[in-house]
Amino acid sequence: MFVNFVVLIIAAVAIGSLKSWSTLQHIVLVTLTFILYKLIRSIYVWKKSPLNKIPGPPRDNWLIGYARQVFTKPGFKTEERWWKQAKADAIEKAKQLRDSKKEICQNDRLESEIPLIAYSTIFGTWVVIVFDVHIIKEILLDTSYSTNTPRFQKRYAALRSRLGDGVLSSEGAMWARHRRIIQPSFQTRLLERKLDTVVPAITSKLIEKWRKASHKTIDLDSHLSALTLDILGLSAFSYDFDTLSVLDEWITREEIEYENHTDFSKDEMNQLGAIDLSNSFNKAAKISMKPSLVTLLSRIFSVELPERYFSRKLRDAKKCMDSIADDMIRQAQEKSDNNHSVNSMDDGKSLLQLLLKAADASIESNSTSDGSRRNTLSPHELRTEIKTFVVAGHDTTATWCYWAMYALAIHESEQEKVYQDILEQCRSLPRDELIGLEQAERMDYFAAFLNEVLRLYPPAPFISRMTSKEEYFKGYVIPAATRVIVPVL
């Protein structure tokens, strides 16, 4: 492929030279030639790919494939429908081949006959969805992942360009090193102690604000996102984002707007319920996570484009997140300097303070210049991990809460059962005492309800990997550089 590309460039430059073209014209010609080459090669690969042999929807559109159907439906509804149709087709085929008096195999065997499906999206980009539990184990428990050449890679280029090489987006040996350094700092029992204090206090603050605005429209997306950001900041980093304070302005603003208007459209109602999170970490994170045309082009042409040079909003969002992350590190460092004897959260330290001194015991020192053998996180790496934890942690939790409230709203019988479960465990609490972790851990039905919400509406509905070499799954050939999806549903 590289040789062919070089030949194309040489040919383009030669043709341009013969016509005495300018440098700019050469660049344009080379760029157009490269794009044309990639498109022609993409059509050829799409047509000849062994993935055409895998069950799935008809392959009749190279240009956009099934991008519209997949991206406009929630969760994995479309892919699940294709999988069920493939199973139905397999059953029908089996009926035709077997004796009509013979029983068809059981459901679990029928499901295993369709271990995966495949479909294409924009410009013939292939995606394989894996349903077989044995293949899923092989992908997720890849023993080579902690090396520099893992079989199944993340290839989260867009995420890396926005958040950096954190534990969520890094690969291989770098991921393994970060994980070894970070893991000991996550002391579950001590984090729970912090949450037991922070969650009731911050949640009651939000509820009190809702009570003051009981007749107003509430946009759960922005409100819950603000709530979980404040909880995560205080419980894990001892940092007050103070995002909920924006609700005070929201209450006043909405009252004024309601006084001046009597009729609202749906869009206007949504705007009334939302809160302005400008100049905040939350707003910057939402901007940085929004997909762009550059992201799409990067995926189509398998080229990592520096998105920040194409978007001022993205650059500003990155600066905002970096600035707040640096401020969090500075505050944590000052607290650590004031108390040298603190070695755990038991002594009042936050997760961030522990990360400042976290080290990989398997590495002796920070002796190498390239940082690949550092036994601690560099300042840049620490900033990257903070952004990763905050963005990934608070938004997924907010989404979970959002769908839980939605499920309660549409299932009144379940709402009553959850209410009775909560009430039963809180009867012994004094009237003015908030519900804590001790009571929450005894709410068996509520816990089951939340787990069911997580199953039906997972905040992250799939795990994505890219094959680094040709793989063989259940007799099917999966070429290198194929996106493989493991559904969480």
Secondary structure, 3 states (H helix, E strand, C coil): CHHHHHHHHHHHHHHHHHCCCCHHHHHHHHHHHHHHHHHHHHHHHHHHCHHHHCCCCCCCCCCCCCHHHHHHCCCCHHHHHHHHHHHHHHHHHHHHHCCCCCCCCCHHHHHHCCCEEEEECHHHCEEEEECCHHHHHHHHCCCCCCCCCCCEECCCHHHHHHHCCCCCCCCHHHHHHHHHHHHHHCCHHHHHHHHHHHHHHHHHHHHHHHHHCCCCCCCHHHHHHHHHHHHHHHHHHCCCCCHHHHHHHHHHHHHHHHHHCCCCCHHHHHHHHCCCCCCCHHHHHHHHHCCCHHHHHHHHHCCCCCHHHCCHHHHHHHHHHHHHHHHHHHHHHHHHHHCCCCCCHHHCCCHHHHHHHCECCCCCCCCCCCCCCCCECCHHHHHHHHHHHHHHHHHHHHHHHHHHHHHHHHCHHHHHHHHHHHHHHCCCCCCCCCCCHHHHCCCHHHHHHHHHHHHHCCCCCEEEEEECCCEEECCEEECCCCEEEEECC
